[in-house]
């Protein structure tokens, strides 16, 4: 299992034989709007992420388990059915060996090709 917090991609990750991950997002209903003649949605939210990985047979010096947690805020803009932009700002709540807890920004863009399916 490879575990990486959604809001801290690339820097805060953990490996293990098995584990779990959960995300909770909370915010108002999305706002509908029109951009360049296309139906769009704007959404703002708060989130909290948590997860834990376990190693079945740890080597000397390895921890049997690692727990990671973060919290933050974000927004998402969907334009039509094929373009989505997401921005998250997260603060890690736990330290792991050799890495301190700090703030991270994650930006994502999804562009789907092909016809719209109803």
MODELLER restraints for C-alpha pairs under 7 A, 6 or more apart:
rsr = mdl.restraints
at = mdl.atoms
rsr.add(forms.Gaussian(group=physical.xy_distance, feature=features.Distance(at['CA:1:A'], at['CA:15:A']), mean=5.83, stdev=0.5))
rsr.add(forms.Gaussian(group=physical.xy_distance, feature=features.Distance(at['CA:1:A'], at['CA:16:A']), mean=5.15, stdev=0.5))
rsr.add(forms.Gaussian(group=physical.xy_distance, feature=features.Distance(at['CA:1:A'], at['CA:17:A']), mean=5.40, stdev=0.5))
rsr.add(forms.Gaussian(group=physical.xy_distance, feature=features.Distance(at['CA:1:A'], at['CA:18:A']), mean=5.52, stdev=0.5))
rsr.add(forms.Gaussian(group=physical.xy_distance, feature=features.Distance(at['CA:2:A'], at['CA:14:A']), mean=6.09, stdev=0.5))
rsr.add(forms.Gaussian(group=physical.xy_distance, feature=features.Distance(at['CA:2:A'], at['CA:15:A']), mean=4.66, stdev=0.5))
rsr.add(forms.Gaussian(group=physical.xy_distance, feature=features.Distance(at['CA:2:A'], at['CA:16:A']), mean=6.48, stdev=0.5))
rsr.add(forms.Gaussian(group=physical.xy_distance, feature=features.Distance(at['CA:3:A'], at['CA:13:A']), mean=5.51, stdev=0.5))
rsr.add(forms.Gaussian(group=physical.xy_distance, feature=features.Distance(at['CA:3:A'], at['CA:14:A']), mean=5.13, stdev=0.5))
rsr.add(forms.Gaussian(group=physical.xy_distance, feature=features.Distance(at['CA:3:A'], at['CA:15:A']), mean=6.07, stdev=0.5))
rsr.add(forms.Gaussian(group=physical.xy_distance, feature=features.Distance(at['CA:4:A'], at['CA:12:A']), mean=6.19, stdev=0.5))
rsr.add(forms.Gaussian(group=physical.xy_distance, feature=features.Distance(at['CA:4:A'], at['CA:13:A']), mean=4.28, stdev=0.5))
rsr.add(forms.Gaussian(group=physical.xy_distance, feature=features.Distance(at['CA:4:A'], at['CA:14:A']), mean=6.48, stdev=0.5))
rsr.add(forms.Gaussian(group=physical.xy_distance, feature=features.Distance(at['CA:5:A'], at['CA:12:A']), mean=6.60, stdev=0.5))
rsr.add(forms.Gaussian(group=physical.xy_distance, feature=features.Distance(at['CA:5:A'], at['CA:13:A']), mean=6.67, stdev=0.5))
rsr.add(forms.Gaussian(group=physical.xy_distance, feature=features.Distance(at['CA:5:A'], at['CA:49:A']), mean=6.96, stdev=0.5))
rsr.add(forms.Gaussian(group=physical.xy_distance, feature=features.Distance(at['CA:7:A'], at['CA:88:A']), mean=6.25, stdev=0.5))
rsr.add(forms.Gaussian(group=physical.xy_distance, feature=features.Distance(at['CA:7:A'], at['CA:89:A']), mean=6.83, stdev=0.5))
rsr.add(forms.Gaussian(group=physical.xy_distance, feature=features.Distance(at['CA:7:A'], at['CA:90:A']), mean=5.55, stdev=0.5))
rsr.add(forms.Gaussian(group=physical.xy_distance, feature=features.Distance(at['CA:7:A'], at['CA:104:A']), mean=6.87, stdev=0.5))
rsr.add(forms.Gaussian(group=physical.xy_distance, feature=features.Distance(at['CA:7:A'], at['CA:105:A']), mean=6.84, stdev=0.5))
rsr.add(forms.Gaussian(group=physical.xy_distance, feature=features.Distance(at['CA:7:A'], at['CA:106:A']), mean=5.72, stdev=0.5))
rsr.add(forms.Gaussian(group=physical.xy_distance, feature=features.Distance(at['CA:8:A'], at['CA:90:A']), mean=6.96, stdev=0.5))
rsr.add(forms.Gaussian(group=physical.xy_distance, feature=features.Distance(at['CA:8:A'], at['CA:104:A']), mean=5.65, stdev=0.5))
rsr.add(forms.Gaussian(group=physical.xy_distance, feature=features.Distance(at['CA:8:A'], at['CA:106:A']), mean=6.66, stdev=0.5))
rsr.add(forms.Gaussian(group=physical.xy_distance, feature=features.Distance(at['CA:15:A'], at['CA:53:A']), mean=6.73, stdev=0.5))
rsr.add(forms.Gaussian(group=physical.xy_distance, feature=features.Distance(at['CA:16:A'], at['CA:53:A']), mean=5.16, stdev=0.5))
rsr.add(forms.Gaussian(group=physical.xy_distance, feature=features.Distance(at['CA:16:A'], at['CA:54:A']), mean=5.10, stdev=0.5))
rsr.add(forms.Gaussian(group=physical.xy_distance, feature=features.Distance(at['CA:16:A'], at['CA:55:A']), mean=4.92, stdev=0.5))
rsr.add(forms.Gaussian(group=physical.xy_distance, feature=features.Distance(at['CA:17:A'], at['CA:54:A']), mean=5.85, stdev=0.5))
rsr.add(forms.Gaussian(group=physical.xy_distance, feature=features.Distance(at['CA:17:A'], at['CA:55:A']), mean=5.09, stdev=0.5))
rsr.add(forms.Gaussian(group=physical.xy_distance, feature=features.Distance(at['CA:17:A'], at['CA:56:A']), mean=6.27, stdev=0.5))
rsr.add(forms.Gaussian(group=physical.xy_distance, feature=features.Distance(at['CA:18:A'], at['CA:53:A']), mean=5.81, stdev=0.5))
rsr.add(forms.Gaussian(group=physical.xy_distance, feature=features.Distance(at['CA:18:A'], at['CA:54:A']), mean=5.47, stdev=0.5))
rsr.add(forms.Gaussian(group=physical.xy_distance, feature=features.Distance(at['CA:19:A'], at['CA:52:A']), mean=5.41, stdev=0.5))
rsr.add(forms.Gaussian(group=physical.xy_distance, feature=features.Distance(at['CA:19:A'], at['CA:53:A']), mean=4.16, stdev=0.5))
rsr.add(forms.Gaussian(group=physical.xy_distance, feature=features.Distance(at['CA:19:A'], at['CA:54:A']), mean=5.72, stdev=0.5))
rsr.add(forms.Gaussian(group=physical.xy_distance, feature=features.Distance(at['CA:20:A'], at['CA:51:A']), mean=5.35, stdev=0.5))
rsr.add(forms.Gaussian(group=physical.xy_distance, feature=features.Distance(at['CA:20:A'], at['CA:52:A']), mean=5.53, stdev=0.5))
rsr.add(forms.Gaussian(group=physical.xy_distance, feature=features.Distance(at['CA:20:A'], at['CA:53:A']), mean=6.60, stdev=0.5))
rsr.add(forms.Gaussian(group=physical.xy_distance, feature=features.Distance(at['CA:21:A'], at['CA:50:A']), mean=5.78, stdev=0.5))
rsr.add(forms.Gaussian(group=physical.xy_distance, feature=features.Distance(at['CA:21:A'], at['CA:51:A']), mean=4.01, stdev=0.5))
rsr.add(forms.Gaussian(group=physical.xy_distance, feature=features.Distance(at['CA:21:A'], at['CA:52:A']), mean=6.61, stdev=0.5))
rsr.add(forms.Gaussian(group=physical.xy_distance, feature=features.Distance(at['CA:22:A'], at['CA:49:A']), mean=5.84, stdev=0.5))
rsr.add(forms.Gaussian(group=physical.xy_distance, feature=features.Distance(at['CA:22:A'], at['CA:50:A']), mean=5.50, stdev=0.5))
rsr.add(forms.Gaussian(group=physical.xy_distance, feature=features.Distance(at['CA:22:A'], at['CA:51:A']), mean=6.21, stdev=0.5))
rsr.add(forms.Gaussian(group=physical.xy_distance, feature=features.Distance(at['CA:23:A'], at['CA:48:A']), mean=5.80, stdev=0.5))
rsr.add(forms.Gaussian(group=physical.xy_distance, feature=features.Distance(at['CA:23:A'], at['CA:49:A']), mean=4.50, stdev=0.5))
rsr.add(forms.Gaussian(group=physical.xy_distance, feature=features.Distance(at['CA:23:A'], at['CA:50:A']), mean=6.61, stdev=0.5))
rsr.add(forms.Gaussian(group=physical.xy_distance, feature=features.Distance(at['CA:24:A'], at['CA:47:A']), mean=5.44, stdev=0.5))
rsr.add(forms.Gaussian(group=physical.xy_distance, feature=features.Distance(at['CA:24:A'], at['CA:48:A']), mean=5.33, stdev=0.5))
rsr.add(forms.Gaussian(group=physical.xy_distance, feature=features.Distance(at['CA:24:A'], at['CA:49:A']), mean=6.54, stdev=0.5))
rsr.add(forms.Gaussian(group=physical.xy_distance, feature=features.Distance(at['CA:25:A'], at['CA:45:A']), mean=6.26, stdev=0.5))
rsr.add(forms.Gaussian(group=physical.xy_distance, feature=features.Distance(at['CA:25:A'], at['CA:46:A']), mean=5.66, stdev=0.5))
rsr.add(forms.Gaussian(group=physical.xy_distance, feature=features.Distance(at['CA:25:A'], at['CA:47:A']), mean=4.33, stdev=0.5))
rsr.add(forms.Gaussian(group=physical.xy_distance, feature=features.Distance(at['CA:25:A'], at['CA:48:A']), mean=6.72, stdev=0.5))
rsr.add(forms.Gaussian(group=physical.xy_distance, feature=features.Distance(at['CA:26:A'], at['CA:45:A']), mean=5.37, stdev=0.5))
rsr.add(forms.Gaussian(group=physical.xy_distance, feature=features.Distance(at['CA:26:A'], at['CA:46:A']), mean=5.28, stdev=0.5))
rsr.add(forms.Gaussian(group=physical.xy_distance, feature=features.Distance(at['CA:26:A'], at['CA:47:A']), mean=6.25, stdev=0.5))
rsr.add(forms.Gaussian(group=physical.xy_distance, feature=features.Distance(at['CA:27:A'], at['CA:44:A']), mean=6.13, stdev=0.5))
rsr.add(forms.Gaussian(group=physical.xy_distance, feature=features.Distance(at['CA:27:A'], at['CA:45:A']), mean=4.28, stdev=0.5))
rsr.add(forms.Gaussian(group=physical.xy_distance, feature=features.Distance(at['CA:27:A'], at['CA:46:A']), mean=6.20, stdev=0.5))
rsr.add(forms.Gaussian(group=physical.xy_distance, feature=features.Distance(at['CA:30:A'], at['CA:41:A']), mean=6.07, stdev=0.5))
rsr.add(forms.Gaussian(group=physical.xy_distance, feature=features.Distance(at['CA:30:A'], at['CA:42:A']), mean=5.47, stdev=0.5))
rsr.add(forms.Gaussian(group=physical.xy_distance, feature=features.Distance(at['CA:30:A'], at['CA:43:A']), mean=4.52, stdev=0.5))
rsr.add(forms.Gaussian(group=physical.xy_distance, feature=features.Distance(at['CA:31:A'], at['CA:41:A']), mean=5.52, stdev=0.5))
rsr.add(forms.Gaussian(group=physical.xy_distance, feature=features.Distance(at['CA:31:A'], at['CA:42:A']), mean=5.10, stdev=0.5))
rsr.add(forms.Gaussian(group=physical.xy_distance, feature=features.Distance(at['CA:31:A'], at['CA:43:A']), mean=6.42, stdev=0.5))
rsr.add(forms.Gaussian(group=physical.xy_distance, feature=features.Distance(at['CA:32:A'], at['CA:40:A']), mean=5.82, stdev=0.5))
rsr.add(forms.Gaussian(group=physical.xy_distance, feature=features.Distance(at['CA:32:A'], at['CA:41:A']), mean=4.66, stdev=0.5))
rsr.add(forms.Gaussian(group=physical.xy_distance, feature=features.Distance(at['CA:32:A'], at['CA:42:A']), mean=6.55, stdev=0.5))
rsr.add(forms.Gaussian(group=physical.xy_distance, feature=features.Distance(at['CA:33:A'], at['CA:39:A']), mean=6.12, stdev=0.5))
rsr.add(forms.Gaussian(group=physical.xy_distance, feature=features.Distance(at['CA:33:A'], at['CA:40:A']), mean=5.18, stdev=0.5))
rsr.add(forms.Gaussian(group=physical.xy_distance, feature=features.Distance(at['CA:33:A'], at['CA:41:A']), mean=6.04, stdev=0.5))
rsr.add(forms.Gaussian(group=physical.xy_distance, feature=features.Distance(at['CA:34:A'], at['CA:40:A']), mean=5.49, stdev=0.5))
rsr.add(forms.Gaussian(group=physical.xy_distance, feature=features.Distance(at['CA:38:A'], at['CA:79:A']), mean=6.63, stdev=0.5))
rsr.add(forms.Gaussian(group=physical.xy_distance, feature=features.Distance(at['CA:38:A'], at['CA:80:A']), mean=5.40, stdev=0.5))
rsr.add(forms.Gaussian(group=physical.xy_distance, feature=features.Distance(at['CA:39:A'], at['CA:79:A']), mean=6.51, stdev=0.5))
rsr.add(forms.Gaussian(group=physical.xy_distance, feature=features.Distance(at['CA:39:A'], at['CA:80:A']), mean=5.28, stdev=0.5))
rsr.add(forms.Gaussian(group=physical.xy_distance, feature=features.Distance(at['CA:40:A'], at['CA:78:A']), mean=5.43, stdev=0.5))
rsr.add(forms.Gaussian(group=physical.xy_distance, feature=features.Distance(at['CA:40:A'], at['CA:79:A']), mean=4.45, stdev=0.5))
rsr.add(forms.Gaussian(group=physical.xy_distance, feature=features.Distance(at['CA:40:A'], at['CA:80:A']), mean=5.44, stdev=0.5))
rsr.add(forms.Gaussian(group=physical.xy_distance, feature=features.Distance(at['CA:41:A'], at['CA:77:A']), mean=5.76, stdev=0.5))
rsr.add(forms.Gaussian(group=physical.xy_distance, feature=features.Distance(at['CA:41:A'], at['CA:78:A']), mean=5.16, stdev=0.5))
rsr.add(forms.Gaussian(group=physical.xy_distance, feature=features.Distance(at['CA:41:A'], at['CA:79:A']), mean=6.72, stdev=0.5))
rsr.add(forms.Gaussian(group=physical.xy_distance, feature=features.Distance(at['CA:42:A'], at['CA:76:A']), mean=5.89, stdev=0.5))
rsr.add(forms.Gaussian(group=physical.xy_distance, feature=features.Distance(at['CA:42:A'], at['CA:77:A']), mean=4.69, stdev=0.5))
rsr.add(forms.Gaussian(group=physical.xy_distance, feature=features.Distance(at['CA:42:A'], at['CA:78:A']), mean=6.62, stdev=0.5))
rsr.add(forms.Gaussian(group=physical.xy_distance, feature=features.Distance(at['CA:43:A'], at['CA:75:A']), mean=5.50, stdev=0.5))
rsr.add(forms.Gaussian(group=physical.xy_distance, feature=features.Distance(at['CA:43:A'], at['CA:76:A']), mean=5.15, stdev=0.5))
rsr.add(forms.Gaussian(group=physical.xy_distance, feature=features.Distance(at['CA:43:A'], at['CA:77:A']), mean=6.49, stdev=0.5))
rsr.add(forms.Gaussian(group=physical.xy_distance, feature=features.Distance(at['CA:44:A'], at['CA:74:A']), mean=5.84, stdev=0.5))
rsr.add(forms.Gaussian(group=physical.xy_distance, feature=features.Distance(at['CA:44:A'], at['CA:75:A']), mean=4.24, stdev=0.5))
rsr.add(forms.Gaussian(group=physical.xy_distance, feature=features.Distance(at['CA:44:A'], at['CA:76:A']), mean=6.47, stdev=0.5))
rsr.add(forms.Gaussian(group=physical.xy_distance, feature=features.Distance(at['CA:45:A'], at['CA:73:A']), mean=5.82, stdev=0.5))
rsr.add(forms.Gaussian(group=physical.xy_distance, feature=features.Distance(at['CA:45:A'], at['CA:74:A']), mean=5.44, stdev=0.5))
rsr.add(forms.Gaussian(group=physical.xy_distance, feature=features.Distance(at['CA:45:A'], at['CA:75:A']), mean=6.17, stdev=0.5))
rsr.add(forms.Gaussian(group=physical.xy_distance, feature=features.Distance(at['CA:46:A'], at['CA:72:A']), mean=5.79, stdev=0.5))
rsr.add(forms.Gaussian(group=physical.xy_distance, feature=features.Distance(at['CA:46:A'], at['CA:73:A']), mean=4.33, stdev=0.5))
rsr.add(forms.Gaussian(group=physical.xy_distance, feature=features.Distance(at['CA:46:A'], at['CA:74:A']), mean=6.30, stdev=0.5))
rsr.add(forms.Gaussian(group=physical.xy_distance, feature=features.Distance(at['CA:47:A'], at['CA:71:A']), mean=5.61, stdev=0.5))
rsr.add(forms.Gaussian(group=physical.xy_distance, feature=features.Distance(at['CA:47:A'], at['CA:72:A']), mean=5.44, stdev=0.5))
rsr.add(forms.Gaussian(group=physical.xy_distance, feature=features.Distance(at['CA:47:A'], at['CA:73:A']), mean=6.03, stdev=0.5))
rsr.add(forms.Gaussian(group=physical.xy_distance, feature=features.Distance(at['CA:48:A'], at['CA:70:A']), mean=5.75, stdev=0.5))
rsr.add(forms.Gaussian(group=physical.xy_distance, feature=features.Distance(at['CA:48:A'], at['CA:71:A']), mean=4.26, stdev=0.5))
rsr.add(forms.Gaussian(group=physical.xy_distance, feature=features.Distance(at['CA:48:A'], at['CA:72:A']), mean=6.58, stdev=0.5))
rsr.add(forms.Gaussian(group=physical.xy_distance, feature=features.Distance(at['CA:49:A'], at['CA:69:A']), mean=5.48, stdev=0.5))
rsr.add(forms.Gaussian(group=physical.xy_distance, feature=features.Distance(at['CA:49:A'], at['CA:70:A']), mean=5.20, stdev=0.5))
rsr.add(forms.Gaussian(group=physical.xy_distance, feature=features.Distance(at['CA:49:A'], at['CA:71:A']), mean=6.23, stdev=0.5))
rsr.add(forms.Gaussian(group=physical.xy_distance, feature=features.Distance(at['CA:50:A'], at['CA:68:A']), mean=5.65, stdev=0.5))
rsr.add(forms.Gaussian(group=physical.xy_distance, feature=features.Distance(at['CA:50:A'], at['CA:69:A']), mean=4.26, stdev=0.5))
rsr.add(forms.Gaussian(group=physical.xy_distance, feature=features.Distance(at['CA:50:A'], at['CA:70:A']), mean=6.55, stdev=0.5))
rsr.add(forms.Gaussian(group=physical.xy_distance, feature=features.Distance(at['CA:51:A'], at['CA:67:A']), mean=5.84, stdev=0.5))
rsr.add(forms.Gaussian(group=physical.xy_distance, feature=features.Distance(at['CA:51:A'], at['CA:68:A']), mean=5.39, stdev=0.5))
rsr.add(forms.Gaussian(group=physical.xy_distance, feature=features.Distance(at['CA:51:A'], at['CA:69:A']), mean=6.54, stdev=0.5))
rsr.add(forms.Gaussian(group=physical.xy_distance, feature=features.Distance(at['CA:52:A'], at['CA:65:A']), mean=6.88, stdev=0.5))
rsr.add(forms.Gaussian(group=physical.xy_distance, feature=features.Distance(at['CA:52:A'], at['CA:66:A']), mean=5.50, stdev=0.5))
rsr.add(forms.Gaussian(group=physical.xy_distance, feature=features.Distance(at['CA:52:A'], at['CA:67:A']), mean=4.34, stdev=0.5))
rsr.add(forms.Gaussian(group=physical.xy_distance, feature=features.Distance(at['CA:52:A'], at['CA:68:A']), mean=6.22, stdev=0.5))
rsr.add(forms.Gaussian(group=physical.xy_distance, feature=features.Distance(at['CA:53:A'], at['CA:65:A']), mean=5.52, stdev=0.5))
rsr.add(forms.Gaussian(group=physical.xy_distance, feature=features.Distance(at['CA:53:A'], at['CA:66:A']), mean=5.47, stdev=0.5))
rsr.add(forms.Gaussian(group=physical.xy_distance, feature=features.Distance(at['CA:53:A'], at['CA:67:A']), mean=6.76, stdev=0.5))
rsr.add(forms.Gaussian(group=physical.xy_distance, feature=features.Distance(at['CA:54:A'], at['CA:64:A']), mean=5.79, stdev=0.5))
rsr.add(forms.Gaussian(group=physical.xy_distance, feature=features.Distance(at['CA:54:A'], at['CA:65:A']), mean=4.37, stdev=0.5))
rsr.add(forms.Gaussian(group=physical.xy_distance, feature=features.Distance(at['CA:54:A'], at['CA:66:A']), mean=6.78, stdev=0.5))
rsr.add(forms.Gaussian(group=physical.xy_distance, feature=features.Distance(at['CA:55:A'], at['CA:64:A']), mean=5.18, stdev=0.5))
rsr.add(forms.Gaussian(group=physical.xy_distance, feature=features.Distance(at['CA:55:A'], at['CA:65:A']), mean=6.19, stdev=0.5))
rsr.add(forms.Gaussian(group=physical.xy_distance, feature=features.Distance(at['CA:58:A'], at['CA:64:A']), mean=5.78, stdev=0.5))
rsr.add(forms.Gaussian(group=physical.xy_distance, feature=features.Distance(at['CA:68:A'], at['CA:94:A']), mean=5.79, stdev=0.5))
rsr.add(forms.Gaussian(group=physical.xy_distance, feature=features.Distance(at['CA:69:A'], at['CA:92:A']), mean=5.99, stdev=0.5))
rsr.add(forms.Gaussian(group=physical.xy_distance, feature=features.Distance(at['CA:69:A'], at['CA:93:A']), mean=5.34, stdev=0.5))
rsr.add(forms.Gaussian(group=physical.xy_distance, feature=features.Distance(at['CA:69:A'], at['CA:94:A']), mean=5.87, stdev=0.5))
rsr.add(forms.Gaussian(group=physical.xy_distance, feature=features.Distance(at['CA:70:A'], at['CA:90:A']), mean=6.42, stdev=0.5))
rsr.add(forms.Gaussian(group=physical.xy_distance, feature=features.Distance(at['CA:70:A'], at['CA:91:A']), mean=5.44, stdev=0.5))
rsr.add(forms.Gaussian(group=physical.xy_distance, feature=features.Distance(at['CA:70:A'], at['CA:92:A']), mean=4.13, stdev=0.5))
rsr.add(forms.Gaussian(group=physical.xy_distance, feature=features.Distance(at['CA:70:A'], at['CA:93:A']), mean=5.10, stdev=0.5))
rsr.add(forms.Gaussian(group=physical.xy_distance, feature=features.Distance(at['CA:71:A'], at['CA:90:A']), mean=5.48, stdev=0.5))
rsr.add(forms.Gaussian(group=physical.xy_distance, feature=features.Distance(at['CA:71:A'], at['CA:91:A']), mean=5.44, stdev=0.5))
rsr.add(forms.Gaussian(group=physical.xy_distance, feature=features.Distance(at['CA:71:A'], at['CA:92:A']), mean=6.56, stdev=0.5))
rsr.add(forms.Gaussian(group=physical.xy_distance, feature=features.Distance(at['CA:72:A'], at['CA:89:A']), mean=5.50, stdev=0.5))
rsr.add(forms.Gaussian(group=physical.xy_distance, feature=features.Distance(at['CA:72:A'], at['CA:90:A']), mean=4.14, stdev=0.5))
rsr.add(forms.Gaussian(group=physical.xy_distance, feature=features.Distance(at['CA:72:A'], at['CA:91:A']), mean=5.90, stdev=0.5))
rsr.add(forms.Gaussian(group=physical.xy_distance, feature=features.Distance(at['CA:73:A'], at['CA:88:A']), mean=5.93, stdev=0.5))
rsr.add(forms.Gaussian(group=physical.xy_distance, feature=features.Distance(at['CA:73:A'], at['CA:89:A']), mean=5.51, stdev=0.5))
rsr.add(forms.Gaussian(group=physical.xy_distance, feature=features.Distance(at['CA:73:A'], at['CA:90:A']), mean=6.58, stdev=0.5))
rsr.add(forms.Gaussian(group=physical.xy_distance, feature=features.Distance(at['CA:74:A'], at['CA:87:A']), mean=5.48, stdev=0.5))
rsr.add(forms.Gaussian(group=physical.xy_distance, feature=features.Distance(at['CA:74:A'], at['CA:88:A']), mean=4.17, stdev=0.5))
rsr.add(forms.Gaussian(group=physical.xy_distance, feature=features.Distance(at['CA:74:A'], at['CA:89:A']), mean=6.06, stdev=0.5))
rsr.add(forms.Gaussian(group=physical.xy_distance, feature=features.Distance(at['CA:75:A'], at['CA:86:A']), mean=5.93, stdev=0.5))
rsr.add(forms.Gaussian(group=physical.xy_distance, feature=features.Distance(at['CA:75:A'], at['CA:87:A']), mean=5.49, stdev=0.5))
rsr.add(forms.Gaussian(group=physical.xy_distance, feature=features.Distance(at['CA:75:A'], at['CA:88:A']), mean=6.64, stdev=0.5))
rsr.add(forms.Gaussian(group=physical.xy_distance, feature=features.Distance(at['CA:76:A'], at['CA:85:A']), mean=5.69, stdev=0.5))
rsr.add(forms.Gaussian(group=physical.xy_distance, feature=features.Distance(at['CA:76:A'], at['CA:86:A']), mean=4.41, stdev=0.5))
rsr.add(forms.Gaussian(group=physical.xy_distance, feature=features.Distance(at['CA:76:A'], at['CA:87:A']), mean=6.45, stdev=0.5))
rsr.add(forms.Gaussian(group=physical.xy_distance, feature=features.Distance(at['CA:77:A'], at['CA:84:A']), mean=5.69, stdev=0.5))
rsr.add(forms.Gaussian(group=physical.xy_distance, feature=features.Distance(at['CA:77:A'], at['CA:85:A']), mean=5.22, stdev=0.5))
rsr.add(forms.Gaussian(group=physical.xy_distance, feature=features.Distance(at['CA:77:A'], at['CA:86:A']), mean=6.51, stdev=0.5))
rsr.add(forms.Gaussian(group=physical.xy_distance, feature=features.Distance(at['CA:78:A'], at['CA:84:A']), mean=4.27, stdev=0.5))
rsr.add(forms.Gaussian(group=physical.xy_distance, feature=features.Distance(at['CA:78:A'], at['CA:85:A']), mean=6.39, stdev=0.5))
rsr.add(forms.Gaussian(group=physical.xy_distance, feature=features.Distance(at['CA:81:A'], at['CA:116:A']), mean=6.78, stdev=0.5))
rsr.add(forms.Gaussian(group=physical.xy_distance, feature=features.Distance(at['CA:82:A'], at['CA:111:A']), mean=5.53, stdev=0.5))
rsr.add(forms.Gaussian(group=physical.xy_distance, feature=features.Distance(at['CA:82:A'], at['CA:112:A']), mean=4.68, stdev=0.5))
rsr.add(forms.Gaussian(group=physical.xy_distance, feature=features.Distance(at['CA:82:A'], at['CA:113:A']), mean=6.92, stdev=0.5))
rsr.add(forms.Gaussian(group=physical.xy_distance, feature=features.Distance(at['CA:83:A'], at['CA:110:A']), mean=5.71, stdev=0.5))
rsr.add(forms.Gaussian(group=physical.xy_distance, feature=features.Distance(at['CA:83:A'], at['CA:111:A']), mean=4.68, stdev=0.5))
rsr.add(forms.Gaussian(group=physical.xy_distance, feature=features.Distance(at['CA:83:A'], at['CA:112:A']), mean=6.49, stdev=0.5))
rsr.add(forms.Gaussian(group=physical.xy_distance, feature=features.Distance(at['CA:84:A'], at['CA:109:A']), mean=5.77, stdev=0.5))
rsr.add(forms.Gaussian(group=physical.xy_distance, feature=features.Distance(at['CA:84:A'], at['CA:110:A']), mean=5.12, stdev=0.5))
rsr.add(forms.Gaussian(group=physical.xy_distance, feature=features.Distance(at['CA:84:A'], at['CA:111:A']), mean=6.65, stdev=0.5))
rsr.add(forms.Gaussian(group=physical.xy_distance, feature=features.Distance(at['CA:85:A'], at['CA:108:A']), mean=5.78, stdev=0.5))
rsr.add(forms.Gaussian(group=physical.xy_distance, feature=features.Distance(at['CA:85:A'], at['CA:109:A']), mean=4.61, stdev=0.5))
rsr.add(forms.Gaussian(group=physical.xy_distance, feature=features.Distance(at['CA:85:A'], at['CA:110:A']), mean=6.53, stdev=0.5))
rsr.add(forms.Gaussian(group=physical.xy_distance, feature=features.Distance(at['CA:86:A'], at['CA:107:A']), mean=5.73, stdev=0.5))
rsr.add(forms.Gaussian(group=physical.xy_distance, feature=features.Distance(at['CA:86:A'], at['CA:108:A']), mean=4.98, stdev=0.5))
rsr.add(forms.Gaussian(group=physical.xy_distance, feature=features.Distance(at['CA:86:A'], at['CA:109:A']), mean=6.39, stdev=0.5))
rsr.add(forms.Gaussian(group=physical.xy_distance, feature=features.Distance(at['CA:87:A'], at['CA:106:A']), mean=5.92, stdev=0.5))
rsr.add(forms.Gaussian(group=physical.xy_distance, feature=features.Distance(at['CA:87:A'], at['CA:107:A']), mean=4.62, stdev=0.5))
rsr.add(forms.Gaussian(group=physical.xy_distance, feature=features.Distance(at['CA:87:A'], at['CA:108:A']), mean=6.48, stdev=0.5))
rsr.add(forms.Gaussian(group=physical.xy_distance, feature=features.Distance(at['CA:88:A'], at['CA:105:A']), mean=5.75, stdev=0.5))
rsr.add(forms.Gaussian(group=physical.xy_distance, feature=features.Distance(at['CA:88:A'], at['CA:106:A']), mean=5.13, stdev=0.5))
rsr.add(forms.Gaussian(group=physical.xy_distance, feature=features.Distance(at['CA:88:A'], at['CA:107:A']), mean=6.43, stdev=0.5))
rsr.add(forms.Gaussian(group=physical.xy_distance, feature=features.Distance(at['CA:89:A'], at['CA:104:A']), mean=5.92, stdev=0.5))
rsr.add(forms.Gaussian(group=physical.xy_distance, feature=features.Distance(at['CA:89:A'], at['CA:105:A']), mean=4.61, stdev=0.5))
rsr.add(forms.Gaussian(group=physical.xy_distance, feature=features.Distance(at['CA:89:A'], at['CA:106:A']), mean=6.48, stdev=0.5))
rsr.add(forms.Gaussian(group=physical.xy_distance, feature=features.Distance(at['CA:90:A'], at['CA:103:A']), mean=5.68, stdev=0.5))
rsr.add(forms.Gaussian(group=physical.xy_distance, feature=features.Distance(at['CA:90:A'], at['CA:104:A']), mean=5.36, stdev=0.5))
rsr.add(forms.Gaussian(group=physical.xy_distance, feature=features.Distance(at['CA:90:A'], at['CA:105:A']), mean=6.36, stdev=0.5))
rsr.add(forms.Gaussian(group=physical.xy_distance, feature=features.Distance(at['CA:91:A'], at['CA:102:A']), mean=5.90, stdev=0.5))
rsr.add(forms.Gaussian(group=physical.xy_distance, feature=features.Distance(at['CA:91:A'], at['CA:103:A']), mean=4.35, stdev=0.5))
rsr.add(forms.Gaussian(group=physical.xy_distance, feature=features.Distance(at['CA:91:A'], at['CA:104:A']), mean=6.40, stdev=0.5))
rsr.add(forms.Gaussian(group=physical.xy_distance, feature=features.Distance(at['CA:92:A'], at['CA:101:A']), mean=5.11, stdev=0.5))
rsr.add(forms.Gaussian(group=physical.xy_distance, feature=features.Distance(at['CA:92:A'], at['CA:102:A']), mean=5.59, stdev=0.5))
rsr.add(forms.Gaussian(group=physical.xy_distance, feature=features.Distance(at['CA:92:A'], at['CA:103:A']), mean=6.27, stdev=0.5))
rsr.add(forms.Gaussian(group=physical.xy_distance, feature=features.Distance(at['CA:93:A'], at['CA:101:A']), mean=6.17, stdev=0.5))
rsr.add(forms.Gaussian(group=physical.xy_distance, feature=features.Distance(at['CA:94:A'], at['CA:101:A']), mean=5.75, stdev=0.5))
rsr.add(forms.Gaussian(group=physical.xy_distance, feature=features.Distance(at['CA:95:A'], at['CA:101:A']), mean=4.95, stdev=0.5))
